[in-house]
């Protein structure tokens, strides 16, 4: 029986033909969401009946399994659901994680490939990633980072155009932050003249308010507001202070904007990795050479 009272919640439906795996998934959700923040609409072990009910209840997440080389029905069903319900995030549970399985799943639009027996942390991480993407689609304030594995492969171009496109399409408040630790090019790409950089914001983070933020940003003709990157010379800052200040800044920007795009840069120091943890979504830009692929991994 399905409970349709799911306003403000993420809804999940399970179509899993393995009773043990189905029970494991239910136990994970019961333990992890005792407040009902994630609602399980229904569960079925028959693929045909499950497909019919998925089309009726239209969950935000559909978990389908168990796929194996001997039993490919789950993958066929996941592909059908992905094609029929484009707004639903489809997860598949598999007995293996071979590259061929992942490639087939990716081509079919399947968002996550989980391994049986179910690992609680892996399943919860997948659900949380889906929740963030759902929040973005619903218009919740979000932080989007663009990161590259080396310079000169277009990450700043992606960040700049993404920010402008978000403003043009949504007509909502959009900020663009140049987080390069030395000599970012966001302002150059946008042909902006500026008097302050991200370092000024960090140095004055304890008194940050809307007025101060307005003074430290530059408005582009598109309507986005830009915080330029630190200059090459004489603008270094202690990494611990930088992380703490950026956490404060990004949390403040959640209240000031609908979207904040951050050009992360390509410095994979511990401080940069800490910054990545603050973000809601990350776009990874890489070129198809062996060194870049290794760095991306």
NUVEX-159565 format. One record per residue: x, y, z of N, C-alpha, C in turn; residue in three letters. Coordinates in steps of 0.1 Angstrom, whole numbers, plus 2048, in hexadecimal, padded with zeros to 3 digits. Each point is the difference from the previous one (the first is absolute). Layout:
<pts>
XYZXYZXYZAla...
</pts>
This chain:
<pts>
8087F48007F880C80080980C800Unk7FC80A7F880980C7FE7FA80B808Unk80A8088077FC80C80780480C7F8Unk7F68087FC80280B7F680380D808Unk80180080D80280C80780F803801Unk8068057F580E8017FF80480F7FDUnk7F880980380380E7FE80D804808Unk80A8067F980C80480780A7F4803Unk7FD7F47FB8087F58038057FA7F3Unk80B7F88018057F87F57F97F2801Unk7FA7FC7F57F87F47FF8087F57F9Unk8007F48068077F57FA7F77F47FEUnk8027F97F57F97F47FD80B7F57FCUnk7FE7F48058097F57FE7FA7F57F8Unk8077FC7F57FC7F47F880C7F7801Unk8007F680980B7F88027FB7F1801Unk8067F87F87FB7F28008077F7809Unk8098058098077F880A7FB80580DUnk7FA7F68077F980480D80A80580BUnk80C7FA80080A80480A80580E7FDUnk8038037F480480E7FC7F580A803Unk7F47FC7FC7F58098037FF80380FUnk8017F68087FF80280E80C809805Unk80C7FE7FB80B8088047FE80F7FDUnk7FA8037F47FE80E7FC7F6806809Unk7F57F98047F680580980680380EUnk8087F780480780280D80880D800Unk8088027F580880C7FF7F780D801Unk7F58007F97F880C8007F980280EUnk7FC7F58067FA80180D80A80680BUnk80C7FB7FF80A80580A80580E7FDUnk8018037F380680D7FC7F780B800Unk7F37FE7FE7F680A7FF7F47FE809Unk8037FF80D7F57FD8097F580B801Unk80480D7FB7F680B8007F88007F4Unk8027F77F77F87FF7F380480A7F6Unk80C8068018058097F68017FA7F2Unk8017F37FF8007F97F47F47F6801Unk7F78007F77F47F88008007F47F6Unk7FF7F48057FF7F47F77F27FF7FCUnk7FD8027F37F27FF7FB7FC7F27FFUnk8087F77FC7FC7F27FE80C7F87FBUnk7FE7F280080A7F77FD7FA7F47F9Unk8077FB7F67FB7F57F880B7F77FCUnk7FD7F380080A7F67FB7FE7FC7F2Unk7F48037FB7FD7FC7F280380C7F7Unk8097FE7F680480B7F77F58077F8Unk7F77F77FB7F58057F87F6809808Unk7FC7FA80C7F780880880780C806Unk80D7FF80380880C80580080B7F6Unk8037FD7F380080A7F57F38077FFUnk7F57F98017F38067FF7FE80A80CUnk8047FC80C7FE80880C80980C800Unk80C7FE7FB80980B7FF7FB80B7F7Unk7FA7FD7F57FA80A7F77F4807807Unk7FA7F98097F480680780580A80BUnk8097FB80880480880C80B80A7FDUnk8087FE7F680A80A7FB80980480CUnk8087F780680880480B80C8087FCUnk80680780980C8087FD80C7F77FEUnk8007F480780B7F77FF7F97F27FEUnk8057F97F67FC7F27FE80C7F7801Unk7FF7F680980B7F78027FD7F27FBUnk8087FB7F67FC7F47F980C7F6801Unk7FC7F480280A7F58017FA7F2801Unk8087F67FF80E8008018057FB7F2Unk8098087FA8067FD7F380C7F6802Unk8017F77F780C7F77FF8017FC7F2Unk80B7FA7FC8027FB7F37F67F57FCUnk7FC7F980A7F67F57FE7F18067FFUnk7FE80B8077F380680180080E7FCUnk7FE8047F480280E7FB7F2807800Unk7F67FA8067F380780080080D807Unk80880180B80080D80780680B7F8Unk80A7FE7F880680A7F77F68047F5Unk7F97F67FB7F58037F67F6809806Unk7FB7FD80C7F680880780580E803Unk80C80180580680D8038018097F4Unk8037FA7F48018087F47F28057FCUnk7F57F78017F38047FD7FB80B809Unk8037FF80D7FC80A80A80680D7FDUnk80D8007FD80880C7FD7FA8077F4Unk7FC7F87F67FA8067F47F2805802Unk7F97F98087F18048027FE80B80BUnk80980080A7FF80A80A80D808802Unk80280A7F780C80880080380880CUnk7F580380880280780D8047F780BUnk7FF7F37FE8047F780B80E7FC800Unk80780080B80E7FC8018007F1802Unk8067F97F67FF7F180080E7FB806Unk7FF7F780A80B7F98057FF7F17FCUnk80B7FA7FD7FF7F27FE8097F880AUnk7FC7F58058087F88098057F47F8Unk80D7FE8008077F67F88087F7809Unk8037F47FB8097F780780E8027FDUnk8038097F680E8037FD80080E7FBUnk80C80680080280D7FB80B8017F5Unk7FE7F77F68098007F57FE80C7F8Unk80A8057F97FF80C7F77F57FF7F6Unk7FE7F47FB7F67FF7F57F2803806Unk7FE7FB80D7F38038067FE80F803Unk80A8068057FF80F8027FE8077F3Unk8077FD7F67FE8067F37F27FF7FBUnk7FA7F48007F37FD7FC7F6809808Unk80280080D7F780880980180F7FDUnk80C8057FE80280E7FD7F98047F3Unk8027F77F67F98037F37F1800801Unk7FB7F88097F17FF8027FB80B809Unk8088098057FC80B8087FE7FC80FUnk8057F48047FF7FC80E80A808808Unk7FC80580B80880980880A7F9809Unk7FD7F58068087FA80A8007F07FEUnk80C7FA8018017F27FF8057FB80EUnk7F87F98088037FB80D8047F1800Unk8077FC8098057F28017F87F880AUnk7FC7F47FD7F97F780A80B7F7805Unk8007FE80E7F780580A80180F802Unk7F580680480080F80080980580CUnk80880A7FC80880780A7F980C805Unk7FD80180D7F880C80580680D7FBUnk80D80280280680D7FD7FE8037F1Unk8027F67F88008027F17F28047FCUnk7F67F98067F28037FC7FC80E805Unk80480380C7FC80D80580780C7F9Unk80C7FD7FC80780B7F87F98027F2Unk7FC7F57FA7F98017F37F3808802Unk7F87FD80B7F480780280280F803Unk80B80380880380E8028048077F4Unk8077FA7F78048067F37F38037F8Unk7F77F68007F48037F97F780B806Unk80080080D7F980B80780580E7FCUnk80D80180080680D7FC7FC8047F2Unk8007F67F77FC8047F27F18037FFUnk7F87FA8087F28038017FE80D805Unk80780480B7FF80D80580480B7F6Unk80A7FD7F880480A7F67F58027F6Unk7FA7F57FC7F58017F67F4807806Unk7FE7FF80D7F580780780380E802Unk80C8057FD80380E80280680380DUnk8057F680880680380D80D8077FEUnk80580980980D8067FF80A7F57FFUnk80A8017F680A7F67FF80D8057FCUnk80A7F980380E8037FD8057F67F6Unk8058057F48057F77F680E8037FDUnk8097F780280E8027FE8057FA7F2Unk8098077FA8067FB7F380E7FE803Unk8057F47FE80E7FD8048077F97F4Unk80C8037FE8087F97F580C7F9806Unk8057F77F880C7F980580D8067FCUnk7FF80A7F780C8087FC7FB80D7F9Unk8098097FF7FC80D7FA7FE7FF7F0Unk7F98097FB7FF8027F27F67F67F8Unk7F77FA8087F77F67F97F2805801Unk7FD80C8047F38067FE7F780180CUnk8057FD80C7F880180C7FA80E803Unk80880A7FE7FC80D8027F58047F6Unk8027FC7F47F68027F57F37FA804Unk8007F38057F47FA8047FA80780CUnk80780480A7FB80780C7F980D7FCUnk8078087F77FB80D7FC7F37FE7F8Unk8007F77F77F47FF7F77F47F9808Unk8047F880A7F57FA8087F980A808Unk8088098077FA80B8087F78097F7Unk8058047F57F88097F77F47F97FBUnk8017F37FD7F47F87FB7F67FF80BUnk8047FD80C7F77FF80B7F880D803Unk80780B7FF7F980D8017F68027F5Unk8047FD7F47F88027F47F47F7800Unk8017F48047F57F68007F780280CUnk80580280C7F880180C7FC80D804Unk80880B7FC7FD80D804801802810Unk8087F780680280180E80E805804Unk80280280D80D80580480B7F67FEUnk80B8047F980B7F77FD80D807804Unk8087F980880E80580380A7F77F9Unk80B8067FC80B7F87FA80D804809Unk8067F680680C80280880C7FA7FAUnk80A8087FE80D7FB7FB8097FB80CUnk8017F38028077FA80B80E7FD7FDUnk8058037F580E7FD7FD80980680AUnk80A7F880580880580B80A80B7FBUnk8028007F380A80A7FB7FC8037F2Unk7FB80C7FD7FE8047F27F57FA7F8Unk7F48008067F57FB7F87FC8097F5Unk7F97FB7F57FD8087F47F18037FEUnk7F87FE80A7F28027FF7FD80F7FBUnk8068098087FE80E7FC8058047F2Unk80B7FA7FD8068027F27F67FB7F6Unk7FB7F48027F67FA7F67F48087FEUnk7FC80780B7F38087FF80380F7FEUnk80D8037FD80480E7FD7FC80980BUnk8027FD80D7FC80880B80C807806Unk7FD80D80480A8078087FC7FF80FUnk8097FF8097FD7FD80E80A806809Unk7FC80380C80980680A8037F680CUnk7F77F68018017F780B8007F17FBUnk8067F78088017F27FC7FA7F880BUnk8017F37FE7FC7F680A80780280DUnk80D80480080880280C7F980B809Unk7FB80A7FA7FA80B8077F47FA808Unk7F87F87F97F57FA8078047F780CUnk80B7F87FD8057F780B80580880CUnk80880B7FD80580880A7F6807809Unk7F48027FA7F58078087F47F7802Unk8037F38007F57F68017F880180DUnk80680580B7F980180D7F580A800Unk80180A7F77F680A7FF7F88007F3Unk8007F57FA7F97FE7F37F1802801Unk7FA8097F87F28017FF7FD8047F2Unk7F38027FD7FC8037F280780C7FAUnk80180B80980680C7FB80F7FE7FDUnk8077F980880E7FE7FE8027F77F4Unk7F87F67FE8017F77F57FD8077F3Unk7F78098007FD8087F480C8097FCUnk80780580A80C8087FD80B7F87FBUnk8017F380380B7F87FC7FD7F87F3Unk7F48017FB7FD7F97F37FF80A7F5Unk8017FB7F47FE8087F47F57FA7F8Unk7F68087FB7F57FB7F88038007F2Unk7FE7F57FA8027FE7F17F48057F9Unk8008047F37F48047F97F67F57FFUnk8037F48027F77F58007F780080CUnk80580680B7F980180C8067F780BUnk80A7F87FD8077F880A809809808Unk8027FD80D80A80780880C7F8802Unk80C8067FF80D7F97FF80980480CUnk8067F680680B80280A80D7FC7F9Unk80880A7FB80C7FC7F980A7F8808Unk8097F97F980A7F880780B808806Unk8087FA80980B80780680B8027F5Unk80780B80280B8047F680C7F6802Unk8088007F680C7F780080A80480CUnk80180D80280A80480A7FA80680DUnk8067FC80B7FD80680D7F27FE804Unk7FA7F57FC7F27FD8047FF7F2806Unk80A7FA8057FF7F38067F980180DUnk7FB7F58057F880080C8027F2806Unk8007FF80E8017F48077F57F67FCUnk8037F47FD7F67F67FB7F57FE80AUnk8037FF80D7F67FE80A7F680B801Unk80580C8007F780C8007F88017F3Unk8077FC7F57F98007F37F47F6800Unk8027F48057F57F78007F4805809Unk80480480C7F58058097F980C7FAUnk8078097FA7FA80C7FA7F77FC7F4Unk8047F77F87F87FB7F57F47F9804Unk8017F880B7F47FA8057F580B804Unk80680A8077F780B8047FA8077F4Unk8098037F67FB8077F47F57F87F9Unk8037F37FE7F77F87F87F27FF807Unk8017FE80D7F37FF8087F980E7FFUnk80780B8007F980D7FF7FA8017F2Unk8087FC7F57FB8017F37F37F77FEUnk7FE7F68087F47F87FF7F4809803Unk80280A8087F48098047FF80B7F6Unk80A8037F980080C7F77FD7FC7F1Unk8027F37FD7FF7FD7F27F87F37FEUnk7FB7FD7F47FA7F37FD80B7F77FBUnk80A8057F980B7F87FB80D807802Unk80A7F980480D8058018097F67F9Unk8078057F58097F87F980F803804Unk8077F680380E80280580A7FA7F7Unk8098097FA80B7FB7F880B7FB80AUnk8017F38028097FB80B80E8017FCUnk8047FE7F380E8007FC8057F1800Unk80D7FF7FF8057F27FF80B7FD80AUnk80080780B8097FD80B7FA7F680AUnk8057F47FF7FA7F58088077FF80EUnk80180B8078057FF80D7F57FC80AUnk8047FD80C7F67FC80A7F680B802Unk80480D8007F680B8027F68007F4Unk8057FD7F47F68007F57F67F4801Unk8057F58057F77F48027F680480BUnk80480780A7F680480A7F68097FAUnk8048097F77F68097FA7F67F87F8Unk8057F57F97F77F87F87F57FA808Unk8037FD80D7F67FA8097F4809803Unk80280D7FF7F680A8037F58007F5Unk8047FD7F47F88027F47F47F67FFUnk7F68047F97F47F77FE8037F77F3Unk8068067F68027F97F380E8037FBUnk8077F77FA80D8027FA8007FC7F2Unk8058097F78027FC7F280F7FE7FEUnk8047F47FC80E7FD7FE8038017F1Unk80A8097FD8048027F280E7F97FEUnk8017F77F680D7FA7FE8027FE7F1Unk80C7FF7FC8047FC7F28037F2800Unk7FF7FA7F48017F17FF80F7FD7FDUnk80980380980D7FB7FF8037F980DUnk80A7F78008027F780C80380780DUnk80880B7FF80380780C7F3807806Unk7F88057F87F48078057F67F5805Unk7FF7F57FA7F77F58058057FB80DUnk80D7FF8028057FB80D7FD80B80AUnk80280C7FD7FE80B80A7F1800804Unk7F77FE7F67F28008037FC7F5809Unk8067F47FE7FD7F580980480380EUnk
</pts>
